[in-house]
Amino acid sequence: RTVASSVSNRPASQSFEHAKKNIQEELGGSASILARVIASASTNSLADMPAEITFLGLTTDIANRVPKPAMILGLAGALPYVATAGMTVYLAHQASLAATGLSTADATAAMAVLQQALHIQTTYGAVMLSFLGALHWGMEFSELGGRKGYSRLLLGAAPVLYAWPTLALDPIYALGAQWIGFSALWFADAQASRAGWTPGWYSQYRFYLTLLVGSCIVGSLAGATYFGPVPGHDQTSRELAELRAKRYQRYREEG
C-alpha cells in the first residue's frame, strides 16, 4: 500500500497522519476482502474487478447485476416476516402487561394471540426456507452452470426436510432452529455460487436477505424473552399461589 510503503523503513507511527492513513488503508483492504467473501462469486465473475476495489464499490457493482424483479420481489417477500417479527414483540409486551395485571386485557387471550403470531412467523419461515431450496431445482432444470445432478437436487431438497420438522417444536425453539437453517443455507449457497452453480450475484443477494430474516428472528426471540410474560407471574400462577397459601393457613389453624 502506498502510505504504508512510504514509511516502511521508519516507525509505523512516525506521525499521527501516517498512522491514521495506514489504519484507513488496512480497514479498507479488510472491508474489500469481506465484500468478496460475502459475494462468494466465482473467479471469472470477479476477474474484471480491480484488486483494490472497496467494499462499497464491490457491493454496489454486484447489486447492480441483480435483476430488478428479483430484487423487488425478494424484498417484498421478506416484508411479511418483518411484520410478524414486529407483531411478536408488541404482543409479547401486551401479554406481559396483562399477565401482571397492568392491563385490562385478558391474560389468557393475550397469550393465545402471542402464540398465534409466533406460529405464523415460524410457518412463514418454514415456507421461505423451502422456497429458497427449491430455487436450486430451477437452476438444475435450466442447466445453469451445467448439469450437476443429484448434488444440486439434494441441496435443493434439504431445506424443506429441515424446515418441516421445526413446525412441531415450541415456536421459540422453532425460531432458533430456523435461524440456524437460514444461516446454513446461505453458507451452502455461497459455496454453490463459488463453484459456478448460480448467477454471480446470487450469494450476495442471499446474504443480505438472510441478514434481514436473521435480524427479524433475533428481534422476535429477544422481544419475546425481554418483554414477554415472566414465568410464574401470569394469572393462573398467581391463583395457584393464593390457593396454596390458603391451604397452608387452614392447615396451621386446624393443627
C-alpha positions in Angstrom: 0.0 0.0 0.0 1.3 3.4 -0.9 1.2 5.1 2.5 2.5 2.0 4.3 5.3 1.6 1.8 6.4 5.2 2.1 7.2 4.7 5.8 8.3 1.0 5.6 11.8 1.8 6.7 10.7 4.1 9.5 8.5 3.6 12.6 4.9 3.0 11.6 3.6 5.7 13.9 6.2 8.3 12.8 3.4 10.8 12.5 -0.3 10.7 13.5 -1.3 11.4 9.9 0.7 8.5 8.6 -0.7 6.2 11.3 -4.2 7.3 10.5 -3.8 6.7 6.8 -2.3 3.3 7.4 -5.3 2.3 9.5 -7.7 3.6 6.9 -5.9 1.6 4.2 -5.9 -1.6 6.3 -9.6 -1.2 7.1 -10.4 -0.6 3.5 -8.5 -3.7 2.5 -10.2 -5.8 5.1 -13.6 -4.5 4.0 -12.8 -5.3 0.4 -11.9 -8.9 1.4 -15.2 -9.1 3.4 -17.2 -8.0 0.4 -15.5 -10.7 -1.7 -16.3 -13.3 0.9 -20.0 -12.2 1.0 -20.2 -12.2 -2.7 -18.6 -15.7 -2.9 -18.7 -15.3 -6.7 -16.7 -17.5 -9.0 -13.2 -16.3 -10.0 -14.4 -15.5 -13.5 -17.2 -13.1 -12.4 -14.7 -11.1 -10.3 -11.8 -11.2 -12.8 -12.7 -7.8 -14.3 -12.8 -6.0 -11.0 -9.8 -4.1 -9.6 -7.9 -5.9 -6.9 -8.2 -2.9 -4.6 -11.9 -2.3 -5.1 -13.7 -1.0 -2.0 -16.4 -2.8 0.0 -19.0 -0.3 -1.2 -17.7 -0.5 -4.8 -17.8 -4.3 -5.0 -21.2 -4.5 -3.2 -22.7 -1.9 -5.5 -21.3 -3.5 -8.6 -22.7 -6.9 -7.8 -26.0 -5.4 -6.5 -26.4 -3.7 -9.9 -26.3 -7.1 -11.6 -29.3 -8.4 -9.6 -32.3 -8.4 -11.9 -34.8 -5.7 -10.7 -37.7 -8.1 -10.4 -35.7 -10.5 -8.3 -34.6 -7.6 -6.0 -38.1 -6.1 -5.6 -39.9 -9.4 -5.1 -37.2 -10.7 -2.8 -37.5 -7.7 -0.5 -41.3 -7.8 -0.8 -41.3 -11.5 0.2 -39.4 -10.6 3.4 -41.9 -7.9 4.4 -44.4 -10.3 6.0 -41.6 -11.7 8.1 -40.6 -8.2 9.2 -44.3 -7.5 10.1 -44.7 -10.8 12.1 -41.5 -10.1 14.0 -42.7 -6.6 15.0 -46.1 -8.1 15.9 -44.4 -10.7 18.1 -42.5 -8.1 20.1 -45.6 -5.9 20.5 -47.9 -8.8 21.5 -45.2 -10.2 23.9 -45.2 -6.8 25.7 -49.0 -6.7 25.8 -49.2 -10.2 27.2 -46.7 -9.3 29.9 -48.8 -6.3 30.9 -51.9 -8.5 31.0 -50.3 -11.3 33.0 -49.0 -8.9 35.7 -52.4 -7.1 36.0 -51.1 -3.8 34.5 -53.6 -4.1 31.6 -57.3 -4.7 31.4 -56.8 -7.2 28.6 -57.5 -10.9 29.4 -54.1 -12.6 30.1 -55.2 -15.9 28.6 -56.4 -14.3 25.4 -53.3 -12.2 25.1 -51.1 -15.3 25.4 -53.2 -17.1 22.8 -52.7 -14.2 20.3 -49.0 -14.1 21.0 -48.7 -17.8 20.4 -50.7 -17.4 17.2 -48.3 -14.7 16.0 -45.3 -16.9 16.7 -46.9 -19.7 14.9 -47.5 -17.5 11.8 -43.8 -16.4 11.9 -42.5 -19.9 12.2 -44.8 -21.2 9.4 -43.8 -18.5 7.1 -40.1 -19.1 7.9 -40.5 -22.8 7.0 -42.1 -21.8 3.7 -39.3 -19.4 3.0 -36.6 -22.0 3.7 -38.3 -24.5 1.4 -38.7 -21.9 -1.4 -35.0 -20.9 -1.2 -34.0 -24.6 -1.6 -36.4 -25.1 -4.5 -34.6 -22.4 -6.4 -31.7 -24.9 -6.9 -34.1 -27.3 -8.7 -34.9 -24.5 -11.1 -31.2 -23.8 -11.7 -30.7 -27.5 -12.4 -33.6 -27.7 -14.8 -32.3 -24.7 -16.7 -28.8 -26.3 -16.6 -27.3 -23.2 -15.2 -23.5 -23.8 -14.9 -24.1 -27.3 -16.5 -25.9 -30.3 -15.1 -25.0 -31.1 -11.5 -27.4 -34.0 -11.0 -28.1 -35.4 -7.5 -25.7 -32.9 -5.8 -27.7 -29.8 -6.7 -31.1 -31.5 -6.4 -30.3 -32.8 -2.9 -29.1 -29.3 -1.9 -32.5 -28.0 -3.1 -34.4 -30.7 -1.1 -32.5 -30.4 2.1 -34.1 -27.1 3.3 -37.7 -28.4 3.2 -36.6 -31.6 5.0 -35.1 -29.4 7.7 -37.8 -26.7 7.9 -40.8 -29.0 8.1 -40.0 -30.7 11.4 -39.4 -27.3 13.1 -43.2 -26.7 12.9 -43.6 -29.4 15.6 -41.4 -27.5 18.0 -42.3 -24.8 20.5 -42.3 -21.6 18.5 -39.4 -20.1 20.4 -37.2 -23.2 19.7 -38.5 -23.3 16.1 -37.3 -19.8 15.5 -33.9 -20.7 16.8 -33.7 -23.8 14.6 -34.8 -21.8 11.6 -32.2 -19.2 12.3 -29.6 -22.0 12.1 -31.3 -23.2 8.9 -31.2 -19.8 7.1 -27.5 -19.3 8.1 -26.5 -22.8 6.9 -28.4 -22.5 3.7 -26.6 -19.2 2.9 -23.3 -20.8 3.5 -24.3 -23.7 1.2 -25.5 -21.1 -1.4 -22.1 -19.3 -1.1 -20.2 -22.5 -1.9 -22.6 -23.2 -4.8 -22.1 -19.7 -6.1 -18.3 -20.0 -5.9 -18.5 -23.2 -7.8 -20.4 -21.5 -10.6 -23.8 -23.2 -9.9 -25.6 -19.9 -9.6 -25.6 -16.4 -11.1 -22.6 -14.4 -10.0 -24.8 -12.0 -7.9 -26.7 -14.8 -6.1 -24.6 -15.2 -3.0 -24.5 -11.5 -2.1 -28.3 -11.3 -2.8 -28.9 -14.2 -0.5 -26.6 -12.8 2.2 -28.5 -9.6 2.6 -31.9 -11.3 2.6 -30.6 -13.8 5.2 -29.3 -10.9 7.3 -32.7 -9.3 7.2 -34.5 -12.5 8.1 -32.0 -13.4 10.8 -32.3 -9.9 12.3 -36.1 -10.5 12.5 -35.6 -13.8 14.2 -33.2 -12.4 16.8 -35.6 -9.5 17.3 -38.5 -11.8 17.9 -36.5 -14.0 20.3 -35.2 -11.0 22.2 -38.6 -9.3 22.3 -40.4 -12.5 23.5 -37.8 -13.0 26.2 -37.4 -9.5 27.4 -41.0 -8.2 27.0 -42.8 -11.4 27.3 -44.6 -12.7 30.5 -42.2 -13.8 33.2 -42.9 -17.5 34.2 -44.8 -17.6 37.4 -46.3 -14.1 37.1 -49.3 -14.9 35.0 -52.9 -15.0 36.3 -53.0 -18.8 36.7 -49.8 -18.9 38.6 -51.0 -16.2 41.0 -54.3 -18.0 41.6 -52.4 -21.3 42.3 -50.1 -19.5 44.7 -53.0 -17.9 46.6 -54.7 -21.3 46.8 -51.6 -22.9 48.3 -51.3 -20.1 50.8 -54.9 -20.5 51.9 -54.5 -24.3 52.3 -51.3 -23.7 54.3 -53.1 -21.2 56.5 -56.0 -23.6 57.1 -53.6 -26.4 57.9 -51.9 -24.3 60.6 -55.2 -23.2 62.1 -56.5 -26.8 62.3 -53.2 -28.0 63.6 
